Amino acid sequence: MHINIGFIFLVFGINVLYLTINTLRLIFQNKGLIWVAPFFGMVEITLYTMGLNYVLNSLANPLYLVAYALGFGLGIGLGMLIDRWLAIGYVIVQIIIPQGEENQDKKHWSIYCVMPAMA
């Protein structure tokens, strides 16, 4: 059984890239970024089809499948790290107004607001 190291790295790299883009596409889609998410989706499905085609045509060597699985896991983690770095989340703002002369009729009031970070 011949092992092609370059092919292992190719399958691994394609899957890392595919899952990283997949994670970011899902985030952009949930945020309603209507022009970004479809572009990421096109790149994602191209990479997915290429990587799966390579692995399915080489099932005789289980190392290629292992490289595919490792790339899958690392791609998810890398996508999550990029999400944290981009900070595409929510900002929570809490304003507490102390009791004073102008607020005699209210014991305590606070405003709790959750808004998208990119807004």
C-alpha positions as CSV (number, residue, x, y, z in Angstrom):
1,M,0.0,0.0,0.0
2,H,1.5,3.3,-1.2
3,I,1.1,6.3,1.1
4,N,1.2,9.7,-0.6
5,I,2.1,12.3,2.1
6,G,1.2,15.2,-0.1
7,F,-2.2,13.7,-0.7
8,I,-2.8,13.4,3.1
9,F,-1.9,17.0,3.6
10,L,-4.1,18.0,0.7
11,V,-7.2,16.2,2.1
12,F,-6.4,17.5,5.6
13,G,-6.0,21.1,4.4
14,I,-9.2,21.0,2.3
15,N,-11.2,19.8,5.2
16,V,-9.7,22.3,7.6
17,L,-10.6,25.1,5.2
18,Y,-14.0,23.7,4.4
19,L,-15.1,23.5,8.1
20,T,-13.6,26.9,9.0
21,I,-15.6,28.5,6.2
22,N,-18.7,26.4,7.1
23,T,-18.6,27.7,10.7
24,L,-18.2,31.3,9.6
25,R,-21.0,30.9,7.0
26,L,-23.4,29.7,9.7
27,I,-22.5,32.7,11.8
28,F,-22.9,35.1,9.0
29,Q,-26.2,33.4,8.0
30,N,-27.6,33.7,11.5
31,K,-26.6,37.4,11.6
32,G,-28.5,38.0,8.4
33,L,-25.5,39.1,6.3
34,I,-27.3,38.4,3.0
35,W,-24.3,39.0,0.7
36,V,-21.6,37.4,2.7
37,A,-23.2,34.1,3.7
38,P,-24.0,32.9,0.1
39,F,-20.5,33.6,-1.1
40,F,-19.1,31.6,1.8
41,G,-21.6,28.8,1.0
42,M,-20.4,28.6,-2.6
43,V,-16.8,28.3,-1.5
44,E,-17.8,25.8,1.2
45,I,-19.6,23.4,-1.1
46,T,-16.8,23.5,-3.6
47,L,-14.3,22.5,-1.0
48,Y,-16.6,19.9,0.5
49,T,-17.1,18.2,-2.9
50,M,-13.4,18.2,-3.7
51,G,-12.4,16.8,-0.3
52,L,-15.1,14.1,-0.3
53,N,-14.3,13.1,-3.9
54,Y,-10.6,12.6,-3.0
55,V,-11.3,10.5,0.0
56,L,-14.0,8.4,-1.6
57,N,-11.7,7.6,-4.5
58,S,-9.0,6.5,-2.1
59,L,-10.8,4.4,0.5
60,A,-8.2,1.6,0.1
61,N,-6.0,3.6,2.4
62,P,-7.5,4.4,5.8
63,L,-4.9,7.1,6.5
64,Y,-6.7,9.4,4.0
65,L,-9.9,9.0,5.9
66,V,-8.1,9.7,9.2
67,A,-6.6,12.9,7.6
68,Y,-10.2,13.9,6.5
69,A,-11.5,13.3,10.1
70,L,-8.7,15.3,11.7
71,G,-9.2,18.1,9.3
72,F,-12.9,18.1,10.1
73,G,-12.2,18.5,13.8
74,L,-9.5,21.1,13.5
75,G,-11.6,23.1,11.0
76,I,-14.5,23.4,13.5
77,G,-12.1,24.6,16.2
78,L,-10.4,27.0,13.9
79,G,-13.7,28.4,12.8
80,M,-14.7,29.0,16.4
81,L,-11.4,30.7,17.2
82,I,-11.9,33.0,14.2
83,D,-15.4,33.8,15.4
84,R,-14.0,34.9,18.8
85,W,-11.3,36.9,17.1
86,L,-13.9,38.7,14.9
87,A,-16.2,39.2,17.9
88,I,-19.3,38.8,15.9
89,G,-21.6,38.3,18.9
90,Y,-23.8,40.4,21.1
91,V,-23.1,43.3,23.3
92,I,-25.0,43.5,26.5
93,V,-25.5,47.0,27.9
94,Q,-27.0,47.4,31.4
95,I,-27.8,50.8,32.7
96,I,-28.7,51.2,36.4
97,I,-30.1,54.6,37.3
98,P,-29.8,55.4,41.1
99,Q,-32.7,56.6,43.1
100,G,-32.7,60.3,43.3
101,E,-35.0,63.4,43.4
102,E,-36.0,63.1,39.8
103,N,-36.9,59.4,40.2
104,Q,-39.0,59.6,43.4
105,D,-41.9,57.6,42.0
106,K,-39.7,54.6,41.0
107,K,-37.8,52.5,43.7
108,H,-35.2,51.1,41.3
109,W,-35.1,50.9,37.6
110,S,-32.7,49.4,35.2
111,I,-32.5,49.1,31.4
112,Y,-31.3,45.8,30.1
113,C,-30.6,45.8,26.4
114,V,-29.1,43.1,24.1
115,M,-28.0,44.3,20.6
116,P,-26.0,42.8,17.8
117,A,-22.3,43.8,18.0
118,M,-22.2,44.7,14.3
119,A,-25.2,47.0,14.4
